[in-house]
Amino acid sequence: MYLSSLVIKNYRSYERLSVKFDDGINILQGENAAGKTNVLEAIGFLSFGKSFRTQKDVDCIKQGEDTAYIKGTIGKKQGELSVESVFMRDGKKSLKVNGEPARRMGELFGNFIAVVFSPEDLKVLKESPSLRRRFIDMEISKLKPTYFFELQEYNKALAQKNALLKSRMSIDEIRKLADVYNEQLATHGEKIIAARKAFLKRLDKQSAKVHEHLSGGEKLSLKYRSSVSADDVKTALYEKLTSALNSEIEQGFCLHGPHREDIAVSIDGDEIKAYSSQGQIRTAMLSLKLATLGIAKADFDELPVLLLDDVFSELDHARQRALLEYADGVQCFITTAVPIKSKIGSIYTVGGGNVKKES
């Protein structure tokens, strides 16, 4: 698939922009703060239904305006489709696919798949497990919208249980209601854990190949750290939640389940967050992102669009070339403030609220 055109209004630094793109490599060059990342962010919004840079839609609305608008035209094997988003300062948002409302976020996923890599992604491997869970949950949701619905139901039950644990009800009342929530958490949690394990197995195999190509031979491996290890995940999770209730009441939150799990990422047997250099972390995270291209291709018979924000500035020429070789055949958007040595793709100059293709 590929994005053939983009229209944005009152989005970040852009009052109005309409631009057409080629289906190969598109290089967005310009000075820092010229608006390059804003274009990538808008493209990603059409895939994720939200920004990859902020949790608040309002942050993306141009200063002094009340409404922002994004529309993308996407070419796919089965034909052309459009995706639109309108969001307002009062929190209202609408998403449309081919003019039809997507009433839930899950209805958007799968129509236009974009894989984005930005400097912020390095935090996924270095910081909180919540970032690693968010990464894998987003990647699975893009490929499997039903997974997103399971997450929503799980998080709803989790929020209700945590509110209960903090309440002033009697212990007996809390136990009775907590059992209902534990049953829901175990039911949805079993499906979430199964989907994560299946995806991690595929991602482990695919990312190892990509990483070997980019790094020149280092071995990347992934391991899922689950809250339960039994064959019957639902029963094991329910029993674990039940036995932990006294501790949960004391601490005021649910102690076990998919919301507490983690992913271990290692290079040559050493866990990455503890031992690896900044360059290794960057290459490893990029490998994970690129690996999802092959997985999406296998599931949809379509290659996603690749968004690379300021990736080349810290890659040497050999790794730049290796990355471009691996991304061959994919529509790719690359932002850069420095010239790219490889003579490839279409060049767009970004600045002054405009994106202009160079001849």
C-alpha positions in Angstrom: 0.0 0.0 0.0 1.1 3.6 -0.4 -0.1 7.1 0.4 -0.7 9.0 -2.8 -1.8 12.3 -1.4 -2.1 14.2 1.9 -4.3 17.1 2.9 -4.0 18.8 6.3 -5.6 22.0 7.7 -4.7 23.7 10.9 -2.4 20.9 12.0 0.6 21.8 14.1 2.6 24.4 12.0 0.5 24.0 8.9 -2.5 26.2 8.1 -3.2 24.3 4.9 -1.2 21.8 2.9 -1.9 19.6 0.0 0.8 17.4 -1.4 1.2 14.3 -3.6 3.8 11.6 -2.9 5.6 8.9 -5.0 5.1 5.3 -4.1 8.8 4.7 -3.4 11.2 6.6 -1.1 10.2 10.2 -0.2 12.8 12.3 1.5 11.6 15.3 3.5 14.5 17.6 4.0 14.7 21.0 5.8 16.1 22.8 8.8 15.2 21.8 12.3 11.7 22.9 13.3 10.7 23.3 9.6 7.7 21.0 10.0 9.1 17.7 8.7 8.0 15.6 11.7 4.6 17.2 11.6 4.0 15.7 8.2 5.0 12.2 9.4 2.9 12.6 12.4 -0.2 13.5 10.3 0.4 10.4 8.1 0.7 8.3 11.2 -2.5 9.7 12.6 -4.4 8.2 9.6 -3.1 4.8 10.6 -3.3 4.9 14.4 -6.1 7.4 15.0 -3.8 9.4 17.2 -0.3 11.0 17.3 2.8 9.0 17.9 4.3 12.0 19.7 1.5 12.9 22.2 -1.4 11.4 23.9 -3.5 14.6 23.5 -5.1 15.4 20.2 -5.4 19.0 21.1 -1.6 19.3 21.0 -1.8 18.8 17.3 -4.2 21.7 16.6 -2.5 24.8 15.2 -2.3 27.6 17.8 -5.3 29.9 17.6 -7.5 27.4 15.8 -10.3 25.2 17.2 -10.3 22.3 14.7 -7.7 20.3 12.7 -8.3 18.1 9.7 -6.3 15.4 8.0 -7.1 13.4 4.8 -5.1 10.8 3.1 -5.7 8.9 -0.2 -4.2 5.4 -0.1 -3.6 3.0 -2.9 -4.0 -0.7 -2.2 -4.2 -3.8 -4.3 -8.0 -3.9 -4.0 -8.4 -0.3 -5.0 -8.1 3.3 -3.6 -9.5 4.4 -0.3 -9.6 7.6 1.8 -9.1 8.1 5.5 -10.1 11.3 7.3 -9.8 12.7 10.8 -11.3 15.8 12.3 -10.6 16.7 15.9 -11.4 19.7 18.1 -10.2 21.5 21.1 -13.3 20.4 23.1 -12.1 16.8 22.7 -14.5 15.7 20.0 -13.0 13.6 17.2 -14.4 11.9 14.1 -12.7 9.2 11.9 -13.9 8.2 8.5 -12.9 5.5 6.0 -14.2 6.1 2.5 -16.6 8.6 3.9 -18.1 6.1 6.4 -17.7 6.9 10.1 -15.4 4.6 12.1 -17.3 4.7 15.4 -14.6 2.9 17.3 -10.8 3.1 16.9 -10.6 -0.6 16.1 -12.6 0.0 12.9 -9.8 2.2 11.7 -7.0 -0.3 12.2 -6.0 -2.4 9.2 -7.2 0.1 6.5 -3.9 2.0 6.3 -1.0 0.5 8.1 2.0 2.7 8.8 5.2 1.7 10.8 6.9 4.7 12.4 10.3 5.0 13.9 11.2 8.2 15.8 13.9 9.2 18.3 11.3 8.8 21.0 11.1 5.1 20.3 14.5 4.6 21.9 12.8 5.0 25.2 10.9 1.7 24.6 14.0 -0.4 25.1 15.6 1.8 27.9 12.7 2.8 30.1 9.4 1.6 31.6 7.9 -1.8 30.7 4.7 0.1 30.0 6.4 1.5 26.9 7.2 -2.0 25.7 3.7 -3.1 26.3 2.3 -0.1 24.5 4.6 -0.9 21.5 3.5 -4.5 21.2 -0.1 -3.7 21.8 -0.1 -1.1 19.0 1.6 -3.3 16.5 -0.8 -6.2 17.2 -3.8 -3.9 17.1 -2.9 -2.6 13.6 -2.8 -6.2 12.3 -5.7 -7.6 14.4 -8.4 -5.1 15.3 -10.2 -7.7 17.5 -7.1 -7.6 19.8 -7.7 -3.9 20.4 -11.3 -4.6 21.6 -10.0 -7.2 24.0 -7.6 -4.6 25.4 -10.4 -2.1 25.8 -12.5 -4.6 27.7 -9.6 -5.7 29.9 -8.7 -2.1 30.8 -12.3 -1.3 31.6 -12.5 -4.2 34.1 -9.0 -3.2 35.5 -10.1 0.4 36.1 -13.3 -0.8 37.8 -11.4 -3.2 40.0 -8.8 -0.6 41.0 -11.5 1.8 41.9 -13.1 -1.0 44.1 -9.8 -1.7 45.8 -9.5 2.0 46.8 -13.1 2.2 48.0 -14.4 2.3 51.6 -16.5 -0.8 51.2 -16.3 -3.6 53.7 -13.8 -6.4 53.0 -16.6 -8.9 52.3 -18.2 -6.5 49.8 -14.9 -6.0 48.1 -14.2 -9.7 47.9 -17.6 -10.4 46.3 -17.2 -7.7 43.6 -13.5 -8.4 43.1 -14.3 -11.9 42.1 -16.5 -10.7 39.3 -13.8 -8.4 38.0 -11.1 -11.2 38.4 -13.3 -13.4 36.2 -13.4 -10.7 33.5 -9.7 -10.0 33.8 -8.8 -13.7 33.5 -11.1 -14.1 30.4 -9.8 -11.1 28.5 -6.2 -11.5 29.9 -6.0 -15.0 28.5 -6.6 -13.8 25.0 -4.3 -10.8 25.3 -1.4 -13.0 26.6 -2.0 -15.6 23.9 -1.9 -12.9 21.2 1.2 -11.3 22.6 3.1 -14.6 22.8 2.1 -15.5 19.2 3.1 -12.1 17.9 6.4 -12.1 19.8 7.3 -15.5 18.4 6.9 -14.1 14.9 8.6 -10.8 15.7 11.6 -12.6 17.3 12.2 -14.6 14.2 11.7 -11.7 11.8 13.6 -9.1 13.8 16.7 -11.4 14.2 17.1 -11.5 10.4 16.7 -7.7 10.1 19.1 -7.0 12.9 21.8 -9.3 11.6 21.6 -7.4 8.3 21.7 -4.0 9.8 24.3 -4.7 12.5 26.7 -6.9 10.6 26.0 -10.1 12.6 24.8 -9.3 16.1 22.1 -11.6 17.4 18.8 -10.0 18.6 16.4 -12.0 20.6 13.0 -11.4 22.3 11.4 -13.1 25.3 7.9 -12.5 26.8 7.7 -12.3 30.5 4.2 -13.4 31.4 2.5 -13.1 34.7 1.5 -16.8 34.5 3.3 -19.8 33.0 0.6 -22.6 33.2 -1.0 -24.1 30.1 -4.4 -23.0 31.3 -3.7 -19.3 31.4 -7.3 -18.3 32.3 -7.5 -20.5 35.4 -3.9 -19.7 36.5 -4.5 -16.0 36.2 -7.8 -16.1 38.0 -6.3 -18.1 40.9 -3.3 -15.7 41.1 -5.6 -12.7 41.2 -7.8 -14.4 43.9 -4.9 -15.3 46.1 -3.4 -11.8 45.8 -6.5 -9.9 46.9 -5.3 -9.1 50.5 -2.2 -7.5 49.1 -4.1 -5.7 46.4 -6.5 -4.2 49.0 -3.4 -3.0 51.0 -1.8 -1.4 48.0 -4.9 -0.2 46.2 -4.3 -1.7 42.8 -4.4 -5.0 40.8 -1.0 -6.7 41.0 -1.1 -9.3 38.3 -2.1 -9.6 34.6 -1.1 -8.4 31.2 -0.9 -4.8 32.5 2.1 -5.9 34.6 4.1 -7.9 32.0 7.2 -7.1 30.1 9.3 -8.0 27.1 13.0 -8.8 27.4 15.1 -7.7 24.4 18.7 -9.0 24.2 21.7 -8.7 22.0 24.1 -11.6 21.9 22.6 -12.9 25.2 22.8 -9.6 27.1 19.6 -7.8 28.0 19.7 -4.5 26.0 18.6 -2.0 28.5 21.4 -2.9 30.9 24.4 -3.4 28.7 24.0 -1.9 25.2 25.3 1.3 23.6 23.1 4.0 22.2 23.9 2.8 18.7 22.9 -0.8 19.5 19.7 0.4 21.0 18.9 2.5 17.9 19.6 -0.5 15.6 17.7 -2.9 17.7 14.6 -0.7 17.9 14.8 0.0 14.2 15.0 -3.8 13.6 11.8 -4.4 15.6 10.0 -1.8 13.6 11.2 -3.1 10.2 10.3 -6.7 11.2 6.7 -5.7 11.4 6.7 -4.9 7.7 7.3 -8.6 6.9 4.6 -9.7 9.4 2.0 -7.3 7.9 3.0 -8.5 4.4 2.3 -12.1 5.4 -1.1 -11.2 7.0 -2.5 -8.7 4.4 -0.4 -9.3 1.3 0.3 -5.6 1.5 3.5 -3.8 2.6 2.8 -1.0 5.1 4.1 2.5 4.7 7.4 3.2 6.6 7.9 6.5 8.4 11.5 7.2 9.5 11.9 10.4 11.6 15.5 11.7 11.8 16.9 8.2 11.6 19.9 8.8 9.3 21.6 11.5 11.4 23.1 8.8 13.7 23.7 6.0 11.2 26.9 5.6 9.4 26.9 5.3 5.6 27.0 1.5 5.7 24.0 1.2 8.0 22.1 3.9 5.9 22.7 1.7 2.8 21.7 -1.5 4.7 18.5 0.2 5.8 17.5 1.4 2.4 18.3 -2.1 0.9 15.9 -3.7 3.4 13.2 -1.1 2.8 13.3 -1.7 -1.0 9.8 -2.0 -2.4 8.2 -0.1 0.5 6.8 3.4 0.3 9.1 5.2 2.8 9.1 8.7 4.2 12.4 9.9 5.6 12.9 13.2 7.4 16.4 14.7 7.6 18.1 17.9 8.3 21.4 16.7 6.7 21.9 15.5 3.1 21.6 11.7 2.6 24.6 10.3 0.8 22.7 7.6 -1.1 21.2 9.0 -4.3 17.7 7.6 -4.1 14.1 8.6 -4.0 12.2 11.9 -4.5 13.3 15.0 -2.6 10.8 17.3 -0.9 11.9 20.6 0.7 10.0 21.5 3.8 9.8 25.0 5.2 7.6 28.1 5.5 4.5 26.0 6.0 4.9 24.2 2.7 6.3 20.9 1.2 7.6 21.3 -2.3 8.9 18.5 -4.5 12.3 19.2 -6.1 12.6 18.6 -9.8 
